[in-house]
Amino acid sequence: MPRFCVREVDAFLRCGILAYGFARVWCEACRKDDVVAFSCKGRGFCPSCGARRMADTAAWLVDRVIPEVPVRQWVLSLPYRVRLLCAYDPDACALVRRVLVRAVSGFYEGRARRRGASRPRTGAVAFVQRFDSGLRLNVHFHVLWLDGVYASEAGRGGCEFWEDAGLSDADVGRLVERIRGRVENALRRVGKWWDEGEAAETDGELEGERQLLLALASGAVVGRTVLGERAGEGDVRVGRGTRAEAFVKGPLCADVTGFSLHAGVRVEGRDRRRLEHLCRSAGRPAIAASRLSLLPDGRVAYELKRRWKDGTTHVVMTPEVLVERLLALVPRPRRHLVTYHGVLGPAAGLRSRVVPRWEDGGDGVAPEAVAEEEGEGRAIAALRRRRGTVPHAPGKRRRGGVRRYAWAELLRRVFEVDVLVCPHCGGARRLLAAITAPESIARVLSAMGLSSEAPELAPARAPPGEMGEEWGG
């Protein structure tokens, strides 16, 4: 497998295990210690780290990026052949995303221009999701668009928001046809669009780990096993064929030759709670651990969030197939899964005029984060952390040297756990240190009566069957 997939799995196997390091907190009132394990911060399939990133991104968008104007979610789903291409080739995925953004932005701006808006510009935040509710590889796009445009006069400092006049089913139908044609033409221009008969020749040119990764991605797209005795067989579904009611896609949804566009979800400008919920939905992790269960025969059942149109409620797979799916879900490194466009882009001229204001001390740090650190009696250390002159504490995320949210605040938003409040006496706790040295880990955990041994992992083995022999099994 490619190295980035191996790193993702290795990091996940160490996530949340105290034996690999932790942050130590201490209560000033009852003088009791506690520890918080480090996370892997993976982007592929870790449920807890995905939930942390989801909550962090949603809070950031609501607090600092999306203004108090109506927001509409546009979801573009792709046919199987384009899903596989976007999943395996990040450049093709970026190309499809650009086509989607330009098409919908042009739609908004063109309508506003016909209504008399001067220099209209819209804005959007695009999320790339690589999964569906059955753990198949399904690359699609959730884009949160400002449901209107900002108009500005040349030479003037202000700008005005023009809410869109309204959306119809016919508008969505015309847009999805336009997107379909532009995607096919763009992929042909860069040599990434092939006919059905040419796919086998393209696959045959790949060797080694690239061929294995593409094979796993192909199986994950259509829900089929790639390795082992059940190679080529589809997933086992529970409840299939038992749906009684008709399946209705809903309004503002159009489909043409596998390209599906949905725009039925809209949030009013002042409904920030629902907007954060929508942002969390767009940036949610691939797996919900609560829906994953182990069956008595050793197989794994994954419960669907909603029944499929054929009545399926669960997907059942062997542990080996589950590993195949997890590896296929890992995105390539150094490729953005969340991007900003239009007036919300980082270099947009109107961005500073439209994004929400956040009053702070001038260094971009939220006031509650400053008060939290300085309240611990370490004002100098807090100032140095804010300026980026010392390493930040574990779990704190930075952008350009500035932390989005304090470590403890993020844990409160994600897990509803306040690590800086003692559960024994209710007193204030403070972060003492980040423990990473093996000797210190063992000494601290032993003094607290906790085990310093990591769980034993099962030995790795080669894939069984002919596919294992082909790739060196």
C-alpha positions as CSV (number, residue, x, y, z in Angstrom):
1,M,0.0,0.0,0.0
2,P,1.1,3.6,-0.5
3,R,2.9,5.1,2.5
4,F,0.2,7.6,3.3
5,C,-2.3,4.8,3.8
6,V,0.1,2.9,6.1
7,R,0.7,6.1,8.1
8,E,-3.0,6.6,8.6
9,V,-3.5,3.1,9.9
10,D,-0.5,3.2,12.2
11,A,-1.6,6.5,13.7
12,F,-5.2,5.2,14.2
13,L,-3.9,2.2,16.1
14,R,-2.2,4.6,18.5
15,C,-5.1,7.1,18.8
16,G,-6.4,7.6,22.3
17,I,-4.0,5.1,24.0
18,L,-2.3,6.4,27.1
19,A,0.8,4.2,26.5
20,Y,1.8,6.4,23.6
21,G,1.6,9.7,25.4
22,F,-0.9,12.1,27.0
23,A,-1.5,15.5,28.4
24,R,-1.4,15.8,32.2
25,V,-3.9,18.1,34.0
26,W,-3.8,19.0,37.7
27,C,-6.6,20.3,40.1
28,E,-5.5,23.3,42.2
29,A,-8.2,22.6,44.8
30,C,-8.1,18.8,45.6
31,R,-4.6,18.4,44.0
32,K,-5.5,15.4,42.0
33,D,-4.1,14.5,38.6
34,D,-5.8,13.3,35.4
35,V,-4.5,12.5,31.9
36,V,-5.9,13.0,28.4
37,A,-4.6,10.7,25.6
38,F,-3.3,12.1,22.4
39,S,-5.3,11.8,19.2
40,C,-4.1,10.7,15.7
41,K,-5.6,13.7,13.9
42,G,-6.2,11.5,10.9
43,R,-8.3,12.6,7.9
44,G,-9.4,9.2,6.7
45,F,-11.6,7.1,9.0
46,C,-10.9,7.8,12.7
47,P,-14.4,8.6,14.2
48,S,-13.2,10.7,17.2
49,C,-10.6,12.8,15.2
50,G,-13.1,13.2,12.4
51,A,-15.7,14.4,14.9
52,R,-13.2,16.9,16.4
53,R,-12.4,18.2,13.0
54,M,-16.1,18.4,12.1
55,A,-16.9,20.5,15.2
56,D,-13.9,22.7,14.8
57,T,-14.6,23.5,11.2
58,A,-18.3,24.1,11.7
59,A,-17.6,26.5,14.7
60,W,-15.0,28.3,12.6
61,L,-17.3,28.8,9.7
62,V,-20.2,30.0,11.8
63,D,-18.1,32.3,14.0
64,R,-15.6,33.7,11.5
65,V,-16.5,33.0,7.8
66,I,-20.2,32.8,6.8
67,P,-22.0,36.1,7.2
68,E,-25.6,36.4,8.5
69,V,-27.3,35.9,5.1
70,P,-29.3,33.0,3.8
71,V,-27.2,29.9,2.9
72,R,-28.2,27.1,0.5
73,Q,-26.5,23.7,0.3
74,W,-25.8,22.3,-3.1
75,V,-24.9,18.6,-3.3
76,L,-23.4,17.1,-6.5
77,S,-23.2,13.3,-6.9
78,L,-21.3,11.7,-9.7
79,P,-21.6,8.5,-11.8
80,Y,-19.4,5.6,-10.9
81,R,-16.7,6.2,-13.4
82,V,-16.3,9.8,-12.4
83,R,-16.4,8.8,-8.7
84,L,-13.5,6.4,-9.2
85,L,-11.5,9.0,-11.1
86,C,-12.0,11.7,-8.5
87,A,-11.2,9.2,-5.7
88,Y,-8.0,8.1,-7.2
89,D,-6.8,11.3,-9.0
90,P,-6.9,14.4,-6.8
91,D,-6.3,16.7,-9.8
92,A,-9.5,15.3,-11.5
93,C,-11.4,15.9,-8.2
94,A,-10.2,19.5,-8.1
95,L,-11.2,20.0,-11.7
96,V,-14.8,18.7,-11.1
97,R,-15.0,21.0,-8.1
98,R,-14.0,24.0,-10.1
99,V,-16.6,23.2,-12.8
100,L,-19.3,23.0,-10.1
101,V,-18.2,26.2,-8.4
102,R,-18.1,28.2,-11.6
103,A,-21.4,26.9,-12.9
104,V,-23.4,27.7,-9.7
105,S,-21.5,31.0,-9.2
106,G,-22.3,32.0,-12.7
107,F,-25.9,31.1,-12.2
108,Y,-26.2,33.3,-9.1
109,E,-24.3,36.2,-10.5
110,G,-26.0,36.1,-13.9
111,R,-29.5,36.3,-12.2
112,A,-28.4,39.2,-10.0
113,R,-26.9,41.1,-12.9
114,R,-30.2,40.8,-14.8
115,R,-31.9,42.3,-11.7
116,G,-29.5,45.3,-11.9
117,A,-26.8,44.4,-9.3
118,S,-23.5,46.0,-9.9
119,R,-20.4,43.8,-10.0
120,P,-22.1,40.8,-8.2
121,R,-20.0,38.3,-6.4
122,T,-21.2,35.2,-4.5
123,G,-19.3,33.0,-2.0
124,A,-19.1,29.4,-1.1
125,V,-17.4,26.8,1.1
126,A,-17.0,23.4,-0.6
127,F,-16.6,20.1,1.2
128,V,-15.4,16.9,-0.5
129,Q,-17.0,13.8,1.0
130,R,-15.4,10.5,0.0
131,F,-18.0,8.1,1.5
132,D,-21.6,7.2,1.7
133,S,-23.7,5.7,4.5
134,G,-22.7,2.1,3.5
135,L,-18.9,2.8,3.7
136,R,-18.6,2.7,0.0
137,L,-16.2,5.0,-1.8
138,N,-18.5,7.8,-3.1
139,V,-16.8,11.0,-3.9
140,H,-19.4,13.9,-3.9
141,F,-19.5,17.5,-3.1
142,H,-21.4,19.4,-0.4
143,V,-21.1,23.2,-1.1
144,L,-22.6,25.8,1.2
145,W,-23.4,28.8,-1.0
146,L,-24.5,32.3,0.1
147,D,-28.0,32.3,-1.4
148,G,-27.5,35.5,-3.2
149,V,-24.7,37.9,-4.2
150,Y,-22.8,40.9,-2.8
151,A,-22.9,43.9,-5.1
152,S,-20.4,46.8,-4.8
153,E,-19.9,50.0,-6.7
154,A,-16.5,50.7,-8.2
155,G,-14.5,53.1,-6.0
156,R,-16.8,52.7,-3.0
157,G,-16.1,50.9,0.2
158,G,-19.4,49.4,1.0
159,C,-21.2,46.4,-0.5
160,E,-24.8,45.2,-0.4
161,F,-26.2,41.7,-0.2
162,W,-28.9,40.8,-2.9
163,E,-30.8,37.8,-1.9
164,D,-31.6,35.4,-4.7
165,A,-35.1,35.7,-6.2
166,G,-35.9,32.0,-5.7
167,L,-35.0,28.6,-7.1
168,S,-37.1,26.3,-9.2
169,D,-36.8,22.6,-10.3
170,A,-36.2,23.8,-13.8
171,D,-33.2,25.9,-12.7
172,V,-31.7,22.8,-11.0
173,G,-32.3,20.7,-14.1
174,R,-30.6,23.2,-16.4
175,L,-27.7,23.5,-14.0
176,V,-27.0,19.7,-13.7
177,E,-27.1,19.4,-17.5
178,R,-24.6,22.2,-17.8
179,I,-22.4,20.7,-15.1
180,R,-22.5,17.3,-16.8
181,G,-21.4,18.7,-20.1
182,R,-18.7,20.9,-18.7
183,V,-17.2,18.0,-16.6
184,E,-17.0,15.6,-19.5
185,N,-15.4,18.3,-21.7
186,A,-12.9,19.3,-19.1
187,L,-11.9,15.8,-18.4
188,R,-11.5,15.1,-22.1
189,R,-9.2,18.2,-22.5
190,V,-6.8,16.9,-19.9
191,G,-7.0,13.3,-21.1
192,K,-8.8,11.9,-18.1
193,W,-12.1,10.9,-19.8
194,W,-12.2,7.5,-21.4
195,D,-14.8,5.3,-23.1
196,E,-15.9,2.0,-21.5
197,G,-13.6,0.0,-23.8
198,E,-10.5,2.1,-22.9
199,A,-10.7,1.6,-19.2
200,A,-9.0,-1.8,-19.1
201,E,-6.0,-0.4,-21.1
202,T,-5.6,2.5,-18.7
203,D,-5.7,0.1,-15.7
204,G,-3.1,-2.2,-17.2
205,E,-0.5,0.6,-17.3
206,L,-0.5,0.8,-13.5
207,E,1.9,-1.4,-11.4
208,G,2.6,-2.2,-7.8
209,E,1.0,-0.2,-5.1
210,R,-0.8,2.1,-7.5
211,Q,-2.6,-0.9,-9.1
212,L,-3.5,-2.2,-5.6
213,L,-4.9,1.1,-4.5
214,L,-6.9,1.5,-7.7
215,A,-8.3,-2.0,-7.3
216,L,-9.4,-1.3,-3.7
217,A,-10.9,2.0,-4.8
218,S,-12.8,0.3,-7.7
219,G,-14.2,-2.3,-5.3
220,A,-15.2,0.3,-2.7
221,V,-17.0,2.4,-5.3
222,V,-19.4,-0.4,-6.3
223,G,-19.5,-2.3,-3.0
224,R,-17.5,-5.4,-4.0
225,T,-14.8,-7.4,-2.3
226,V,-11.4,-7.2,-4.0
227,L,-9.2,-9.7,-2.1
228,G,-9.7,-13.1,-0.5
229,E,-12.0,-16.0,-1.2
230,R,-15.0,-13.7,-1.8
231,A,-13.2,-11.5,-4.4
232,G,-15.7,-10.0,-6.8
233,E,-18.8,-10.6,-4.7
234,G,-21.0,-7.8,-3.5
235,D,-21.7,-6.7,0.0
236,V,-24.3,-8.6,2.0
237,R,-27.4,-6.3,2.7
238,V,-29.9,-6.7,5.4
239,G,-33.5,-5.7,4.9
240,R,-33.2,-5.5,1.1
241,G,-36.5,-5.6,-0.8
242,T,-38.7,-4.8,2.3
243,R,-39.4,-1.1,1.6
244,A,-43.1,-0.6,1.3
245,E,-43.4,3.1,0.6
246,A,-42.3,4.8,-2.7
247,F,-38.9,6.4,-2.9
248,V,-39.1,10.2,-3.5
249,K,-36.0,12.3,-4.1
250,G,-37.8,15.5,-3.2
251,P,-38.0,19.0,-4.7
252,L,-35.1,20.9,-6.2
253,C,-33.3,17.7,-7.2
254,A,-32.4,16.7,-10.7
255,D,-30.5,13.7,-12.2
256,V,-29.0,13.2,-15.6
257,T,-26.9,10.1,-16.6
258,G,-25.5,9.7,-13.1
259,F,-24.9,13.4,-12.3
260,S,-27.3,14.4,-9.5
261,L,-27.7,17.9,-8.1
262,H,-29.7,18.7,-5.0
263,A,-30.4,22.1,-3.6
264,G,-33.4,21.7,-1.3
265,V,-31.7,22.6,2.0
266,R,-31.7,26.3,2.9
267,V,-30.9,28.1,6.1
268,E,-32.0,31.6,7.0
269,G,-29.4,34.2,7.8
270,R,-30.0,34.5,11.6
271,D,-30.5,30.8,12.3
272,R,-26.9,30.2,13.3
273,R,-27.6,27.0,15.3
274,R,-29.1,25.3,12.2
275,L,-26.2,26.7,10.1
276,E,-23.7,25.0,12.4
277,H,-25.6,21.8,12.2
278,L,-25.5,22.0,8.4
279,C,-21.8,22.7,8.5
280,R,-21.3,19.7,10.7
281,S,-23.3,17.5,8.3
282,A,-21.2,18.6,5.4
283,G,-17.9,18.0,7.2
284,R,-18.9,14.8,9.1
285,P,-16.5,11.9,9.5
286,A,-16.7,8.8,7.3
287,I,-17.7,6.4,10.1
288,A,-20.0,6.7,13.1
289,A,-18.7,4.2,15.7
290,S,-22.2,3.9,17.2
291,R,-23.5,2.3,14.0
292,L,-20.7,-0.3,13.8
293,S,-21.2,-3.7,15.5
294,L,-19.5,-7.1,15.6
295,L,-21.7,-10.1,14.8
296,P,-21.4,-13.5,16.6
297,D,-19.9,-15.1,13.5
298,G,-17.1,-12.5,13.4
299,R,-18.5,-10.4,10.6
300,V,-19.1,-6.7,10.9
301,A,-22.5,-5.0,10.5
302,Y,-22.8,-1.3,9.7
303,E,-26.2,0.3,10.2
304,L,-27.2,2.8,7.5
305,K,-28.2,6.3,8.6
306,R,-31.4,6.0,6.5
307,R,-32.8,3.1,4.6
308,W,-31.8,2.9,1.0
309,K,-34.5,2.9,-1.7
310,D,-34.4,-0.9,-2.0
311,G,-35.1,-1.2,1.8
312,T,-31.5,-2.0,3.0
313,T,-30.9,-1.1,6.6
314,H,-27.5,-2.7,7.3
315,V,-24.4,-3.7,5.3
316,V,-22.5,-6.8,6.5
317,M,-18.9,-7.5,5.6
318,T,-15.9,-9.5,6.9
319,P,-13.2,-7.7,8.9
320,E,-10.9,-8.0,5.9
321,V,-13.4,-6.2,3.6
322,L,-13.8,-3.5,6.3
323,V,-10.1,-2.9,6.1
324,E,-10.3,-2.7,2.3
325,R,-12.9,0.0,2.6
326,L,-11.0,2.0,5.2
327,L,-7.9,2.0,3.1
328,A,-9.9,3.3,0.1
329,L,-11.4,6.1,2.2
330,V,-8.0,7.6,3.1
331,P,-7.5,10.9,1.1
332,R,-4.1,11.7,-0.4
333,P,-2.0,14.0,1.7
334,R,-1.6,17.7,1.1
335,R,-4.9,17.9,-0.7
336,H,-7.6,20.2,0.6
337,L,-11.0,18.6,1.5
338,V,-12.5,22.1,2.4
339,T,-12.0,25.0,0.1
340,Y,-13.3,28.6,0.0
341,H,-14.5,30.4,-3.1
342,G,-15.8,33.8,-4.2
343,V,-16.1,36.5,-1.6
344,L,-15.2,33.9,1.1
345,G,-11.9,33.1,-0.5
346,P,-8.8,34.0,1.5
347,A,-7.6,36.5,-1.2
348,A,-11.0,38.0,-2.0
349,G,-11.1,41.8,-2.0
350,L,-14.6,41.8,-0.3
351,R,-13.9,39.2,2.3
352,S,-13.0,41.6,5.1
353,R,-16.3,43.5,4.5
354,V,-18.6,40.5,4.6
355,V,-17.3,37.9,7.1
356,P,-18.4,38.2,10.8
357,R,-16.4,40.3,13.2
358,W,-14.6,38.7,16.1
359,E,-13.3,41.1,18.6
360,D,-9.9,40.1,20.0
361,G,-6.7,41.4,21.3
362,G,-5.3,42.1,17.9
363,D,-3.5,38.8,17.4
364,G,-6.5,36.7,16.1
365,V,-7.1,34.7,19.3
366,A,-10.5,34.5,20.8
367,P,-10.8,36.5,24.1
368,E,-12.0,33.4,26.0
369,A,-8.9,31.5,24.9
370,V,-6.7,34.3,26.2
371,A,-8.5,34.4,29.5
372,E,-8.3,30.6,29.8
373,E,-4.6,30.5,29.5
374,E,-3.8,33.7,31.4
375,G,-6.2,32.5,34.2
376,E,-3.8,29.6,34.8
377,G,-1.2,32.0,36.1
378,R,1.1,31.6,33.1
379,A,0.5,34.9,31.3
380,I,4.0,34.9,29.8
381,A,3.7,31.4,28.4
382,A,0.3,32.2,27.1
383,L,1.6,35.3,25.2
384,R,4.5,33.2,23.7
385,R,2.0,30.6,22.6
386,R,-0.2,33.1,21.0
387,R,2.8,34.6,19.1
388,G,3.8,31.1,17.9
389,T,7.3,31.2,19.6
390,V,6.9,27.9,21.5
391,P,5.2,24.7,20.5
392,H,1.5,24.7,21.3
393,A,-0.1,22.3,23.7
394,P,-1.4,19.0,22.3
395,G,-4.8,19.1,20.6
396,K,-4.6,22.8,19.7
397,R,-5.0,23.5,16.0
398,R,-3.3,26.5,14.3
399,R,-3.7,28.3,11.0
400,G,-0.8,30.6,10.1
401,G,0.5,30.4,13.7
402,V,-2.8,31.4,15.3
403,R,-5.0,28.9,17.1
404,R,-8.7,28.6,16.1
405,Y,-10.0,27.5,19.4
406,A,-8.4,26.7,22.8
407,W,-7.7,23.0,23.4
408,A,-10.2,22.7,26.3
409,E,-12.9,24.7,24.4
410,L,-12.7,22.3,21.5
411,L,-13.1,19.3,23.8
412,R,-16.1,20.9,25.3
413,R,-17.7,21.5,21.9
414,V,-17.0,18.0,20.5
415,F,-17.2,15.6,23.5
416,E,-19.0,17.9,26.1
417,V,-16.2,17.2,28.5
418,D,-14.5,20.1,30.3
419,V,-11.0,18.9,31.1
420,L,-10.2,22.1,33.1
421,V,-13.0,21.4,35.7
422,C,-12.2,18.7,38.3
423,P,-14.9,16.0,38.4
424,H,-14.1,15.3,42.0
425,C,-14.4,18.7,43.6
426,G,-15.5,21.1,40.8
427,G,-12.3,23.1,41.1
428,A,-10.2,24.6,38.3
429,R,-7.6,22.4,36.7
430,R,-4.6,23.4,34.6
431,L,-2.4,21.8,32.0
432,L,0.9,20.7,33.5
433,A,2.7,19.1,30.7
434,A,2.6,16.9,27.6
435,I,4.2,13.5,28.4
436,T,5.8,11.8,25.5
437,A,9.0,10.1,26.8
438,P,8.4,6.3,27.4
439,E,10.0,6.4,30.9
440,S,7.9,9.3,32.0
441,I,4.8,7.7,30.6
442,A,5.3,4.5,32.5
443,R,6.2,6.3,35.8
444,V,3.2,8.7,35.7
445,L,0.7,6.0,34.8
446,S,2.0,3.5,37.4
447,A,1.7,6.2,40.1
448,M,-1.9,6.8,39.1
449,G,-2.7,3.0,39.0
450,L,-3.1,2.9,35.2
451,S,-1.7,0.4,32.8
452,S,1.3,1.6,30.7
453,E,1.0,-1.3,28.3
454,A,-0.5,-0.7,24.8
455,P,-3.1,-3.2,23.6
456,E,-1.6,-6.2,21.8
457,L,-2.2,-6.1,18.1
458,A,-2.9,-9.2,16.0
459,P,0.0,-10.1,13.7
460,A,-0.3,-8.8,10.1
461,R,-0.7,-11.3,7.3
462,A,-0.7,-11.2,3.5
463,P,-4.0,-11.1,1.6
464,P,-5.2,-14.6,0.9
465,G,-5.9,-16.2,-2.5
466,E,-4.6,-15.3,-5.9
467,M,-4.7,-11.5,-5.4
468,G,-2.3,-12.0,-2.4
469,E,0.2,-13.9,-4.6
470,E,0.0,-11.3,-7.3
471,W,1.0,-8.5,-4.9
472,G,3.7,-10.4,-3.1
473,G,1.5,-12.3,-0.6
